[in-house]
Amino acid sequence: MKFINVLTLVLVIVGGLNWGLVGLFGFDLVAASFGAGSALASLVYVLVGLSAAWQIVPLSSALGGAGEAAAERSR
């Protein structure tokens, strides 16, 4: 797996866990770690968002590959 895919996947996981904490406990770990509204917290949020967008590429490849394999089996 490419380094960029691993890095973006880790950031997406961090973002998902952070949203889980917000939903369950009202606790924003990123804001608590870097300061609510700080430039560093904003950077983390932007990197997580960009990482999610990047992960669309491997997802579409995986889904496209699965669709082609299924089409081949049905022939």
C-alpha positions in Angstrom: 0.0 0.0 0.0 1.3 3.4 -0.9 2.5 5.6 2.0 0.0 8.3 1.1 -2.8 5.8 1.3 -1.7 4.6 4.7 -1.2 8.2 6.0 -4.6 9.3 4.8 -6.3 6.2 6.1 -4.8 6.9 9.5 -6.0 10.5 9.4 -9.5 9.3 8.4 -9.5 6.9 11.4 -8.4 9.7 13.7 -11.2 11.8 12.4 -13.8 9.1 12.8 -12.7 8.3 16.4 -12.8 12.1 17.2 -16.4 12.3 15.8 -17.3 9.2 17.9 -16.0 11.0 21.0 -18.0 14.1 20.1 -21.1 12.1 19.5 -20.9 9.9 22.6 -19.4 12.3 25.1 -19.4 15.8 23.6 -15.6 15.7 23.8 -13.5 17.0 20.9 -10.1 15.4 21.3 -8.5 17.6 18.6 -9.8 20.8 20.1 -8.7 19.6 23.6 -5.2 18.7 22.3 -4.5 21.7 20.1 -6.9 24.4 21.5 -10.4 25.0 20.3 -10.3 27.2 17.2 -6.5 27.2 17.0 -4.7 27.2 13.7 -3.2 23.8 14.5 -6.7 22.3 15.3 -8.0 23.8 12.0 -5.1 22.3 10.1 -5.8 18.8 11.6 -9.5 19.2 10.6 -8.5 20.2 7.0 -6.0 17.3 6.8 -8.7 14.9 7.9 -11.1 16.2 5.3 -8.5 16.1 2.5 -7.6 12.6 3.6 -11.3 11.5 3.3 -11.4 13.0 -0.2 -8.2 11.2 -1.1 -9.6 7.8 0.2 -12.3 8.1 -2.5 -9.7 7.0 -5.1 -8.8 3.6 -3.6 -12.4 3.1 -2.7 -13.5 3.7 -6.3 -10.7 1.4 -7.5 -11.8 -1.3 -5.1 -15.4 -1.0 -6.1 -14.6 -0.8 -9.8 -12.4 -3.9 -9.5 -15.1 -5.8 -7.6 -17.7 -4.8 -10.2 -15.5 -6.0 -13.1 -14.9 -9.3 -11.3 -18.6 -9.9 -10.7 -19.3 -9.1 -14.4 -16.7 -11.6 -15.5 -18.2 -14.3 -13.2 -21.7 -13.7 -14.6 -20.7 -14.3 -18.2 
